[in-house]
């Protein structure tokens, strides 16, 4: 199945909380905390943090473990507010993150 982008990464704000979105972009950075995997997804509009949780989607979480910098992916998920202590004031999208339910690898780097 091909996920089709409906939202640019850098356009998401607090007004999008609760919305289901599909993003495409390059893996800018991946941080693996075991049960949680964080990916900063980048496109020409900016960065957005994606969170992979096994309880949300075990298959997406397993695939996210193999992601590397500059892989091209499509991600579908729900926009949620970040905890205040985890907000990044240096990013336009720093108040939100996307909890992934689907992940599709489009190209390896």
Secondary structure by P-SEA (a helix, b strand, c coil): cbbbbcccccccccccccccccccccccbbbbcccbbbbbcccccbbbbbbbbccccaaaaaaaaaccccccbbbbbbbbbccccccccccccccbbbbcccccccccc
